[in-house]
Amino acid sequence: MKGGAGDDVAGMSTTPAFAFDNSYARLPARFHARLDPTPVAGPRLIKVNRALAREMGLDPAALESAAGVAVLAGNAVPEGAAPLAAAYAGHQFGHFVPALGDGRAILLGEVVGPDGRRRDIQLKGSGPTPFSRRGDGRAALGPVLREYLVSEAMHALGIPTTRALAAVTTGEEVFRETALPGAIVARVASSHIRVGTFQYFAARGDIEGIRILADHAIARHYPEAATAENPYRAFLEGVVARQAALVAQWLLVGFIHGVMNTDNMSVAGETIDYGPCAFMDAYDPGAVFSSIDHGARYAYGNQPRIAQWNLTRLAETLLPLLAPEEEPALEVAKQALTGFGPAFQQAYIGGLARKIGLAAVQDGDADLAQDFLTLLAEAGADFTLAFRALGDDDALRVLFADPAPLDAWLARWRARLEADPQSPAQRQAMMRGANPAFIPRNHQVEAVIAAAVSRQDFGPFEELLAVLATPYEDQPGAERFQLPPKAEERVLATFCGT
């Protein structure tokens, strides 16, 4: 296997040690199914995220050893783990499914790192569970590499996200439309508690289950809510605020989640479940890449509305906890949900202002930024390149077949900058920190996947991963990773891994 670490670690036998403290496994039995991962035939290491491992207090060399690869592949269960598949429900494309759950992922346990942070370690693609619904419980190599690349890119962009601790191949094939090499990604998250987890208990009328889950989520993610006058309202308000900020950050880098079902929304406020996700090239508010989103429900520009819809479903599950009677509970929920719009607008407009070099938002700035987006949409200009080029007229104008409307906008923009208190150097630094030079462009991700699947060559994966680790820096020699796709390279659809 080219570019992977498997050949280098075959003779090593260091046993990895994990500081497990498995709070979710201590919840009542109806919250999960306890089972071990299903072993695989021939695990080989693709990559260990050494920096993340060290943050978590793990020894990267031990994870890269034969014993570590056995753990990452599900062939060995480390001491202190409490493997489980979590139960949850969810609205999938607007249709409620009362029983979903981890159908191809097993939570090994929770590790408390030297920084005091508690993190889940989950093996995705680790075999069937009671929630698999006739699925094979496995993952193909392509979706595993996509999740690794995109989740780590999101982290480097400064966006809350699950992360990839490691990836391995399994030595087995999985069957989708055709036979594909199997793989497993070790995913790290603040937790895997979803809106759909609350819906699972609400669908069963299990108010005590909702209360136990809410208390657990408060203690884990929103400890300040525990001392509030109404802790469950404070919890809901906290989730609303985090989701509003998160979706604003998605839009500001052109990210499209692709499958914003309620079972794919984390109450911790992290981006989770990188299935048919994508980054826009040409700016288009209606952009859809997911092959299963036939009605454009989760289009780029729809994401704020869908997030609020999902949060409303969370609020519905919490009604029995918000107030003793239905009407007062509904009123509390409505008040909490009204916070989404202002929080989103503040985060989004503030982010747009930084992208165009404004330190503080004034009246008219939102319109100025929106007019630039309109120009991009009308010209089919590349979203990432256009914002990165602001201030360099030559580089920006070549993105427009007719630069006349752009020139008119640039005159307005420069007039506004004269009233901004920053120095040119400060402004440039701010814009550089808000406008990435590099994103995981779809055609580049697909090229990485093709090399790995067809040639077992992980060199392109390593190269792209290294570039994406510093997305806001100019990287001499890496200019080709900034380029949008040629016509024949365009990726029109991305796919779920199941």
Secondary structure as UniProt FT lines:
FT   HELIX           6..9
FT   TURN            10..11
FT   HELIX           24..26
FT   HELIX           29..31
FT   STRAND          32..34
FT   STRAND          44..48
FT   HELIX           50..55
FT   TURN            56..57
FT   HELIX           60..64
FT   HELIX           66..73
FT   TURN            79..80
FT   STRAND          84..86
FT   STRAND          90..92
FT   TURN            93..94
FT   STRAND          95..97
FT   STRAND          105..112
FT   TURN            114..115
FT   STRAND          118..124
FT   TURN            130..131
FT   TURN            133..134
FT   STRAND          138..140
FT   HELIX           141..156
FT   TURN            157..158
FT   STRAND          163..175
FT   STRAND          179..189
FT   HELIX           195..203
FT   TURN            204..205
FT   HELIX           207..221
FT   HELIX           223..227
FT   HELIX           231..253
FT   STRAND          255..256
FT   HELIX           262..264
FT   TURN            267..268
FT   STRAND          278..279
FT   TURN            285..286
FT   TURN            291..292
FT   TURN            294..295
FT   TURN            297..298
FT   HELIX           300..302
FT   HELIX           303..322
FT   HELIX           326..337
FT   TURN            338..339
FT   HELIX           340..355
FT   TURN            356..357
FT   TURN            363..364
FT   HELIX           365..379
FT   HELIX           383..389
FT   TURN            390..391
FT   HELIX           393..397
FT   TURN            398..399
FT   HELIX           404..417
FT   TURN            418..419
FT   HELIX           424..434
FT   HELIX           442..455
FT   HELIX           459..468
FT   TURN            471..472
FT   TURN            476..477
FT   HELIX           479..482
FT   HELIX           487..489
//
